[in-house]
Amino acid sequence: MDVKLPEKKYYRIGEIAAAFELNVSHIRFWEKEFDIIKPKKNKKGDRLFTSKDVENLQLIHHLVKEKGLTLEGAKARLKQKQEVLDTNKFILAKLEKVKAELLKIKGELD
């Protein structure tokens, strides 16, 4: 899933939920379940997610929603193959960009 968020230092949970097309409660649940998601909290207790948190959420979303792994399966996969997953995610993002560019060219030729 290609998440479109503006370049910012911190993102609020509502922005994150909208970008992933999930409920805010879903993001809070993943925060509790996965150690790699650690948003900062302001004095009011509002969650402030960093770009790294967004990348980790993308990874979790890919494993759970797109690959169909259970939460326990996703946790195990994250622990075992973090480097491989990062590489695969990078390659997948590149391929998606190439696909979009090819579709654009195809549209111009038609």
N, C-alpha and C positions, 0 to 999 in steps of 0.2 A: 504494500500500500504506500502510495506516495503522499506524504503528509505535507500540506502547504501551510507554513506558518511564516510570518514576517521575521526578519532578523532582529532578535531582541536578546537581552541578557537573561530575562526571566519571563516565564509564561504563567498565566493564571490557569487554574484547573478547568475553568469553563472553556477557555481557548483550546486547551489540549483535548478535552472531550469532544468539542465540535470538530476539530481537525481529524480525529480518529472515528468520528461518527458513533461515539459511545456515550453512555450516561456518565455523569460526574461520579456517581456511586461506583461505577465499574472501574474508573481510574483509581479511586480511593481503595477499592478492594485489591487491585493489582499492587498498589503501593504497600499494602500490608503483607501481601503474599510473597513479593519479590524483594530481596535485599538490595538489588541494584538500583532501585528507584528510591531516591532520598531527596525529596524536595525540601527546600528551606521553608521556614515559616516566619511570617512577620509577627509583630506584636499582637495583632488581632487573631493570629492562628491561620491566616490564609496561606495556602500552599503556593510556593513559587518554584516552578520547575525550570531547570537549566537546559541548555541544548543537549547535554549528555543524558539527562533524564528523558528527553524526547527521543533520542536515539535508542535508549534502552526500551522505552515503551514501543517503539516501532519493531524492535526485535521480538519482544513478547507478543505483540499483536500478530506478527508474522507466524510465530510458532503456534500460538493458540488458535487464532481465527482462520489463518490461511492454510497452515499445515495440519490443523486439527489435533494437535497434541493436548493432553490433559495438563492441568497446572503442574502436577508432579513431574510429568514428562518434560515439560518446558523447563522446570527448575533444574532437573538433572542434565538436560541438554545444555543449558547455560553454564553450568559448572564444568562440564566435561569439554565442551568445544567452543569456548568463547572466541578464540582466535579464528577458528575455521568459520564460525558464524559471521564474524565481522567481515572476513574476506568475501564470503558468499553474498552478504548483504551489499557490499560495495560493488561486486560484479553484477548482481541483480539490478541495482540502481543504474549502472552504466548501460546494461542491456535495455532497460526500460527507456532510457534517453535515446538510444539508437533506434529502438522500435518507433518511438514518437517521431523522430526525424525522418525515418523511412516512410511512415504513414503520411507525413506532411509532403514529402516529395511525391509520393504516389498520388495524393490529392491534387497536386499541381500539374501532374502529367495527364490526369483524367479530364 
